[in-house]
Amino acid sequence: VQLLESGGGLVQAGGSRRLSCAISGLSFDDYAIGWVRQAPGKEREGVSSISKNDATTCYADSVKGRFTVSIDNTKNTVYLQMDRLRGEDTGVYYCAAQDKTKTQYPLTQATGLMKHAKLYDMDYWGKGAQVAISS
């Protein structure tokens, strides 16, 4: 299984950026996908998640209305569109996969997203993409 993030970089405050997570070796039918970020000196934060089968998504309050998560099944890729970026969005962004049958805390519910991000216990993780917001 491999998760590979791309699209990170330096962005001006107020701008937009799209992160991609190319996934191989697992099925979107079995796994929910999450985006987790970590800013310097801060705890990991669950940003967003998506489940293909039931088309559910979840967002942290801090990004709701600004970020959009989506799946392209033809490319086995999950995207995180980030708009109206702020300085506090700076951090390393990771995509991760959680087997939907192995948790009592669904990744696509706010409690599950927060819990799995904090515990770092999702089944598979990418290496991360750095996003820096300049003022």
N, C-alpha and C positions, 0 to 999 in steps of 0.2 A: 504494500500500500504506500502510495506517495501523495503528499499534498504539497504543492509548490505555489507560493504566493508571488505575485509580481504587481508592479504598478506603483510602488512606493516612490517617495521623492520629496522634494521641497515645494511647498505650495504657499501662496500668499493667503493671508486671512481673508475669508469671504469667498475664496475660490472653491474649485471642485477637483475631485480626484476619483478615479475608479480603480479599485483593487480587484485582482483576479486570483482565483485559487484553482489551479488545474489539478484534478484528482484522478488517480488511477488505482486500480486494484480493489475497489469496493463499489457497491451499488447504492444509488440514491434511494432505492426501495427500502433498504435496510438501515441506512444511516441518516441522521440529521446532521447538518453542517452548521458550525458556529463560527463567528468572528470574535476574537478576544484581543484586547489591546493591553499593553503595559507601558505606562509612562515612567520616566526615570524617578526612582524613589517612591513609586506608588504600587499598590496592589494591582493584580490583574483585574480587568473589568470585562465582563461579557457585554459585547456591543450589540450583536444581532445574531439571529439564527433562522434557519429555514428547513422545512421538511417537505420533500417533493410530493410524497403520496397524498397528504391531506392539505397541501398547499398552504400550510401555516407558516407565519413568520413571527418573529419577536424582536423587540428593540429595547435597549436600555433607555430610560427616560432622558438621559443626557444627549441622545442622538435622534430621538423620535422626531419625525418631521423633516430631518435633514439627511438621514442615511436611508438607502434602500438596498435590500438584499434580494438577489435573484439567482436562478439556476438556468443554465443552458445545457439541456440534456444531450444535445448533439455534440457538444464540445466537452462534456464532463467537467464543466467549469462552473464555479460559484463566484458571483460578483458582489462587491460592496461599493455601491455608488455613494460617494460622500460629497455633499453640497454644503455651502455656507459654512465652510470650515473655520474653526476657532483655534486659538492657541492651545486650549486644553485638549484638543484632539491629537496633539503630538504624542507619538509613541510608536512602539513596534506592534504591528498588527499581525496576528496569527489566525490562520484558519485551522479548524479542528473538526474531527468527525466522531460522533457518538452513536454507537449501536442502540437503536431505539428499543430493542428488546431487553437490554441489560441495565436499564436504569428505572428507578421509580420516580425520578425527577426529569420529566421530558425537557429536552433542550429548548423546545419551542414554547416553553412557559417561562415567565420571568424568574420564578424561583429556581428552576432548573438551570437557566442560563447563568444566573449569578453564582449558583452553587458550583457548577462544573468548572466555571472559569476560575473561581477562587481556589478550588481544590486541585486544579490542574489534572483532572482525572478522566478526561475524554480519551477515547481509544487511540486516536491518531492525531498528530499535530504536524503542521508545517514548521518551517524554520523562521518564518516571520518576514515582514517587509516594513522598513522604517518609513514613517510619515512624519515630516516636520513642517509645522505651520509657522510662517514668518509674519510678523506684524508690519 
